[in-house]
Amino acid sequence: MIMTNSSETTSQNFIGFHYYQDTLHYSNQDLATWLPELIRLSASWVVLLSDAERAIPEQFITGMVDSGINPIIHFKLPLPGAPTAAELSPILSSYARWGVKYVVFFDKPNDSSSWSSAGWSHQDLVERFIDRFLPLASEALRNELIPVFPPLMPGGSYWDTSFYKSSLQSLHRRGYQDLLNKMVAASYAYTFGHDLSWGEGGPRKWPQTRPYLTPQGSQDQRGFNNYAWMKSIAKEVGLDDLQVFLFGAGIQQPSSYYSPEDHAEIVESMLSKVGSIADNAILGLNFWLLAADTDSEEYAQAWIKSETEEMPAVSAITKEIRQIKSVEVEEKIETPDLEPVQTYSPSPKVEKPVESRPIAHYLLLPIYDWGVADWHLEVIRPFVRKYHPTVGFSIQEAALAKKVTVLGGDKDFSAEEISSLRNGGCVVDQISGDGTTIATKLLER
């Protein structure tokens, strides 16, 4: 079930995305470009990579948070030479102050690629990892952030289920039960080419499976249900209600991808599957990958490549959202500068011209499955102060106006809807583009 985005996200708002795989795309222009896309995709989560030397800019973080999209900050720190808790403390404090709730330290620590050659070759790998993870996780808790145990490589150079179990036992043995109780986990949801039922039931259903040994006829954790194996391991050490973020959803594994058409089918199936899980174990289903630079190796997997080119999964996810949406949006806009207007779902067309036009000027805003975009309400303020239009979301109401200013492109309003207004005798001024472009065009009116 998808519920309305809000600053207080529930576990049912599970759709999310990985953002650019660098730390170079956090400008105001980037926010104006990608926030509307995340809103269009009904995202409630976004995984953002952070440097250890400097924080992601405040306006980028607060822009996401204020629009109901929760950042999951991922520090892909080196091993064993990770920064100290004291070094990261100012950044963690800032993130907490700006509304961040979840932070992930490290990535795939059970894989040799995440360590220096010397660091990997030493004994007691798990204990040495916990030596580095524990101070950072404790510092996160001190700043009222929720630490996320990092996603492990399914299988991996050090078998992931063994690594995870030993890590939890180490934390318990060291007396950090409070951390264990508050910590959540992340799991890579790679399919490894299996269908989404592979590994369901975890080790209880597949007791013959052992580290590095999956007998014929048995199944293991190397698939979408990796998180279920983690939950089972956590339960063994007394953690009955482990919650998990799924990362990397929608691909087979790194460097192995589905065709665009098969990818769209996988996305639909994942949404349906996660939406039907009753125990709320999955906090967020984060798809790979929202965006990438054209010259990067990730570009082929980017869902949105330009204003005119996007992966078929974009249509698939918006279709699935409409199908599983079970909460009707009913809200009013109450701001000092806007005339309160009851929100309506846009009607497909206007049947005939309207002779009487009781409204002089109507500002038509898009309404999404989850509700109204806060950034729309912010960007229209100067325009509303200047022209005092009636503000609303209904094509039928707009048809009663002499002039209609439409905020949004063909992704928000169909060509048929715009034509129906013009054919009905309205003077239509349509403004589209990214957030910065829209703000500029409104000021020029």
Secondary structure, 3 states (H helix, E strand, C coil): CCCCCCCCCCCCCCEEEECCCCCCCCCHHHHHHHHHHHHHCCCCEEEEECCCCCCCCHHHHHHHHHCCCEEEEEECCCECCCCCHHHHHHHHHHHHHCCCCEEEECCCCCCHHHECHHHHHCCCHHHHHHHHHHHHHHHHHHCCCEEEECCCCCCCCCCHHHHHHHHHHHHHHCCCHHHHHHCEEEEECCCCCCCCCCCCCHHHHCCCCECCECCCCCCCCCCCCHHHHHHHHHHHCCCCCCCEEEEEECCCECCECCCHHHHHHHHHHHHHHHHHCCCCCEEEEEECCCCCCCCCCCHHHCCECCCCCECHHHHHHHHHHHHHCCCCCCCECCCCCCCCCECCCCCCCCCCCCCCCCEEEEEECCCECCECCHHHHHHCHHHHHHHCCEEECCHHHHCCEEEEEEECCCCCCCHHHHHHHHHCCCEEEEECCCHHHHHHHHHHC
